[in-house]
C-alpha cells in the first residue's frame, strides 16, 4: 500500500515498536509454532475480541503463503484437487501444484453479481464424489483480486451447504483473511466468524491470518494459521501436524515480528495508536475504491463486484491485450485469467477517478 506520493506506507507506531527491540528479541530462534506472546496476540488480532467456544490451535508461519501451504499439505492428499473461486490469487494454484495437488475453481459470481452458491455447491459435491477430503479456500473479506466480501447471509448459505457434506467426507475450510483489517469496520468484517461454529465436526474451519499485512511490515513475513476445532483432540492434532510441516520446510518463523506484535498487544496505549493509525489508511483505501466505482459507473465500465480492499478487477476477453494496450498510456495492470487487476492500494484517489475512463478507451480500441 502506497500513499498519494507513491511511498510505501508503514504504520509509524509499528515502526517505533520494531526499533525498540533488543538484539535478543530478533536474533534468537522462535519456537516452531511461535512465541507464546505472539500466539496470544495473533488470536486476539484475528478474532478481533470475539470469544469463541471452539478449541483454538495456532501455528506461526512466514507469511500467509506459509499458512496456505501447511493447510494444503496436511488436510489434502497427493492427487487431490484443491477448490477455490475462479477470481483468485494465482499463487493458490502454484502452492497446490508444489504439493502434488490439482486445482479446481467454481464460478465466483452468478448473473446478478452475487456469490455463486449453486456452482459452489456443485463443485464441492463433484470433488467429494471422487476424493475423501477437500481443502476449500475462500478469500474474503476484500478478496484479491476483486475486492469482494461475502455478506453475512452468503456466509450462512455457505455453512448450510458444507453441513450437507456426508459424514464420511472431511473438509478443511481455509478462510484467507489476509486483507481483513483493511476491509471495513473491524467488528463488522468479522461477523462471519460465529457462523463457523455452526459447522459439523467433519468440516474444520481454518483462518489464514497475515500479520505482515495488518501491521504493514510485509517483508518481515509473519502470519498464523488458526484452527477453530470442536474438540481439544483435533486442535492438538492440528498444532502437531502443522508444526511438523513447518519444521520440515522453513523450520521456524522470524522471531522479530512476533515480538513486535506481542509488544503491541501487551501495551493498550500502543495498540490504540496502531488501530487509530491503521483506520486512517483503511479509510483512505476505501475512499479510493469508492472513487473508482463512481467513475466506472459514469463511463459505463463494467467491474467485478467490489466491496473493499487493495484491488479492483475489470472483466475482459483478452486480459493480456488490454494490459499491453494500457501500458502505452503508462497504466500498469496485472492480467488475470478473466480480466485485469488494478491496484488501488498503489495510486491516489485522484488517479482512481481518472483510470476508469482510460481503461474504457483501451477496451474499446481492442
Steps between C-alpha positions, in 0.01 A plus 500: 500500500638837391409856597392760247865582421582136429688429822460171687267538799639366826309571820727732700381342824607158375830644378570634850426157649737335251780739588451439873596130477804375686744291292396179673138565403573475129819291493382197697312214341126497565318181603375308197133582566576858601582685821232484772451878490458500123251215501285671761517833314435347157187323623374826647584688180342245266180452700472866590400430857237242406477234771466166324372186669722291273841356584768720344821374346761736353831461318709792376608509136726721286218695336154397387657284229643277772158465662345394171785259431458328838122477461529335159782268607319368807133495403514361148665198340739488202289497186204674665366818348483822701188711449467879492318775308602578143590861588794417724861567585691303233752369754235269649546280196879506534489406869268209420717381210817513709328262744393263221136612512266593219297817480136570422288814515132586519338803344527770765206710379158425359322708237386748766851559632436302818713221642422196284368259760365258239833444326677498836281213622528315168882508507522399868279199432677417174842482663380308807359231273854420383709583810447452873624836618496852366696818571274792414647852490276807527681834485271746674452775608666728244577223254815519290455586211140630510448674834184294555386396848243233572195639681387347827204344318732347240714359780195340658422332169860380466479342847171329411654353185808371682285348772337284234834334424475126584640404840760270345659791311732763652526868401757756613347843445793741469385860529779719366450820701822669390325833432241492779635802687472720191152375402281731708379527858712254698203349684264484204750322274531229766127434532545175307726340763214388732344326198805274479406351837188354338704268278476126557796310642613377157556859380801670663517881474849645459589870495808607303582833667779721367648723768747619234216683325303610807810662652648620165836324529458274200867403470510367857295197384282440802164322513309227676276210409223472759255213540164516675451134589200347672723285722827542683629186331457648152660830605801317645533291185491818291787654697707180476462443126546865404803533728646188338447650154658827606802324649544303178491802269601842636555376858388796713359839403685828569493598866527878452151570366348260752660701782368824348142374488521360852633838616215688332233283659660523845480881492144639480619849414722376219225271367254793493755706306553218248124452453442875456781533247384194304144639487630815332657301219204260480269799445738630233487163325120482519475852356719397206278200433181705511654758265589228249149353526333837447704586194463151353124541522516838326692364200307168496808293581400160637694394807485186709283556813711697747466559875842597636868419493815551300372410154227548240459273197359563153370197309604470136552238231869568437675610822850490348399722208327749730798509734736563209275775364485673837879496526505734200334755730737419790226309679616169644244234588544130574339268243299222666313206348172688459603867501754749631574600857551861603684577824310788658733454796780644287340811350339817631126566514544754218658234279224256597254750353695535174573134441155360408471725194850399385416131538169546321673668205759221486230234499313668217816524292567125510 
